Protein backbone atom coordinates (compact mmCIF):
# COMPACT_ATOMS: atom_id res chain seq x y z
CA UNK A 1 0.00 0.00 0.00
CA UNK A 2 1.42 3.38 -0.93
CA UNK A 3 1.27 6.61 1.09
CA UNK A 4 -1.55 8.21 -0.91
CA UNK A 5 -3.75 5.10 -0.74
CA UNK A 6 -3.23 4.93 3.01
CA UNK A 7 -3.94 8.66 3.34
CA UNK A 8 -7.17 8.26 1.39
CA UNK A 9 -8.24 5.37 3.61
CA UNK A 10 -7.60 7.33 6.82
CA UNK A 11 -9.39 10.46 5.63
CA UNK A 12 -12.40 8.38 4.48
CA UNK A 13 -13.30 7.59 8.10
CA UNK A 14 -16.38 9.54 9.31
CA UNK A 15 -15.36 12.87 10.86
CA UNK A 16 -11.66 12.37 10.06
CA UNK A 17 -9.48 15.44 9.54
CA UNK A 18 -5.86 15.75 8.47
CA UNK A 19 -3.19 18.34 9.23
CA UNK A 20 0.53 18.89 9.75
CA UNK A 21 0.61 20.19 13.36
CA UNK A 22 4.17 19.08 14.17
CA UNK A 23 6.23 19.43 10.99
CA UNK A 24 5.85 19.20 7.23
CA UNK A 25 6.48 15.44 7.06
CA UNK A 26 4.13 14.08 9.75
CA UNK A 27 0.54 13.97 8.52
CA UNK A 28 -1.80 13.62 11.51
CA UNK A 29 -5.31 12.19 11.26
CA UNK A 30 -7.82 13.07 13.96
CA UNK A 31 -11.42 12.38 14.82
CA UNK A 32 -13.17 14.58 17.37
CA UNK A 33 -9.91 16.50 17.80
CA UNK A 34 -8.01 13.38 18.91
CA UNK A 35 -5.25 11.63 16.97
CA UNK A 36 -5.82 8.15 15.58
CA UNK A 37 -2.96 7.97 13.05
CA UNK A 38 0.33 9.72 12.25
CA UNK A 39 1.75 9.09 8.79
CA UNK A 40 5.39 9.95 8.09
CA UNK A 41 5.16 10.88 4.42
CA UNK A 42 8.91 11.39 3.97
CA UNK A 43 10.25 8.22 5.57
CA UNK A 44 11.50 5.46 3.36
CA UNK A 45 9.98 3.00 3.83
CA UNK A 46 6.80 4.76 4.92
CA UNK A 47 5.72 4.42 8.55
CA UNK A 48 2.44 5.05 10.31
CA UNK A 49 1.72 5.25 14.04
CA UNK A 50 -1.60 3.74 15.11
CA UNK A 51 -3.35 3.64 18.46
CA UNK A 52 -3.87 0.10 19.72
CA UNK A 53 -5.32 -1.78 22.67
CA UNK A 54 -2.28 -2.55 24.89
CA UNK A 55 -2.68 -6.35 24.83
CA UNK A 56 -3.29 -6.41 21.11
CA UNK A 57 -0.32 -4.06 20.56
CA UNK A 58 2.04 -6.60 22.10
CA UNK A 59 0.46 -9.45 20.14
CA UNK A 60 0.85 -7.59 16.81
CA UNK A 61 4.50 -6.81 17.61
CA UNK A 62 5.13 -10.52 18.28
CA UNK A 63 3.38 -11.64 15.09
CA UNK A 64 4.57 -9.01 12.59
CA UNK A 65 8.18 -7.86 12.16
CA UNK A 66 6.85 -4.64 10.59
CA UNK A 67 5.10 -3.65 13.85
CA UNK A 68 7.12 -1.98 16.62
CA UNK A 69 6.37 0.08 19.74
CA UNK A 70 5.15 3.56 18.83
CA UNK A 71 7.99 5.90 17.85
CA UNK A 72 7.76 9.13 19.89
CA UNK A 73 4.46 7.86 21.36
CA UNK A 74 3.26 5.91 24.39
CA UNK A 75 4.76 2.48 23.78
CA UNK A 76 1.83 0.91 25.63
CA UNK A 77 -0.92 2.41 23.46
CA UNK A 78 0.71 3.02 20.07
CA UNK A 79 2.42 0.93 17.40
CA UNK A 80 4.61 2.07 14.53
CA UNK A 81 3.96 0.07 11.38
CA UNK A 82 6.54 0.04 8.58
CA UNK A 83 4.87 -0.44 5.23
CA UNK A 84 6.28 -3.01 2.89
CA UNK A 85 5.57 -6.06 0.81
CA UNK A 86 5.16 -8.33 3.86
CA UNK A 87 2.03 -6.47 5.02
CA UNK A 88 -1.39 -7.19 3.58
CA UNK A 89 -3.59 -4.19 2.85
CA UNK A 90 -6.41 -5.91 4.72
CA UNK A 91 -4.27 -6.06 7.90
CA UNK A 92 -3.37 -2.40 7.62
CA UNK A 93 -7.02 -1.44 7.06
CA UNK A 94 -8.01 -3.48 10.12
CA UNK A 95 -5.37 -1.74 12.26
CA UNK A 96 -6.42 1.74 11.07
CA UNK A 97 -10.06 0.82 11.81
CA UNK A 98 -9.10 -0.40 15.29
CA UNK A 99 -7.20 2.82 16.01
CA UNK A 100 -10.07 4.97 14.77
CA UNK A 101 -12.63 2.99 16.79
CA UNK A 102 -10.58 3.29 20.00
CA UNK A 103 -10.52 7.06 19.63
CA UNK A 104 -14.23 7.27 18.77
CA UNK A 105 -15.05 5.24 21.90
CA UNK A 106 -13.18 7.84 23.98
CA UNK A 107 -15.33 10.70 22.66
CA UNK A 108 -18.46 11.98 24.36
CA UNK A 109 -21.74 10.22 23.62
CA UNK A 110 -22.92 13.36 21.78
CA UNK A 111 -19.82 13.33 19.55
CA UNK A 112 -20.24 9.62 18.89
CA UNK A 113 -23.89 10.14 17.91
CA UNK A 114 -22.90 13.00 15.60
CA UNK A 115 -20.33 10.78 13.87
CA UNK A 116 -22.93 8.04 13.52
CA UNK A 117 -25.31 10.51 11.87
CA UNK A 118 -27.88 10.40 14.68
N, C-alpha and C positions, 0 to 999 in steps of 0.2 A: 504494500500500500504506500503510495507516495504522499508527500506533505499536503498537497492541495486536496486530495481525496479525503484524507483524515480531517483536514480543516472543514471541509464541506459536511462531513458526518457530524462533527461536534456542533457546528453552528445550526444544524438541522433540528437539534433537540428543542422542544418547546421552551420559549423564554430565554434561550441561550444568547449571550452577547460575547463579543470578542474585542480585545484591546491589547495595547502594548504598554502596560503600566510601569514596567520595570526597566526595559531597554528595548531596542529595536529588533532584537532577535527572539524574544520570548513572547509568543502569542498566548494570551490568557483567555480561557473560556470560563464564563460565569453564568450562573442561574440564580436569580434572586439576590444578586450582589455578592455571591459566594463562589469561589473558584472550584471547578470540577476537573479542569485539565490545563496543563501548561505545555505548549508545543514549542520546542526549540527549532526554529525554522532554518537556522544556519549551521546546526551541527551536522556532521557527516560521520556515521549514519545519523539519521533523524532520531530524536528522542522525544518522548512525551511523558509527563508526570501525571499520574491518575490517582485519585483518592481510592482507598480500598479498605474494606473491613480488615482489622488487624490479623485475624486468624487466616483469612483467605489470602492476605498479602504474603504471609510466610509460605503458605502452600504454593502460590504462584511462583515465588522465588525459587522454591525447591524443584518445581516441575519444569521451569522454562529458563534457560540460560540468558535469555534476552530481558528478563525481569530482575531488577535490583532494587534495594531500598531507595526511597525517594531522594534524589539529589537536591540539596538545599531545602529539604522539606522534612516534616516529621517522619522519621523512618518507620514508625509504628503504623501510620495512617496513609502513607503515600508510597507508590512504587514508581520507578523510572523504567520505562519500556523502550528498548532500542529496536527500532524497526529494521527488518531484514527479511531475507527469504525464508527463514525458519518459522516465522510467525504467520499464522493464517489470519486473513482479514476477519473471519467470523470471530476468532478469539479477541482480536483488538476491538471489534464492535461491542462484544459482550463486556469487555473491561471498561470501555467508555460509558456504556449504559449503566454499569454497576456504579461507577464514580458519580455520574449524573444523578442516579436514583438516591444515593447516599446523601448528596447535598440537598436534593428536593425534600427528603424526609426530615432534614434539619430545619426547614423553613416553617414559618407559621402556617396554621391551618388555612388562613385566608389566602396566603400566597400560593399554597398548594392547590386550593380550589381555583384560583385565578389561572394557574398553569394548566389545570385540567379542563378549563373552559366552562366551569360552573359558576 
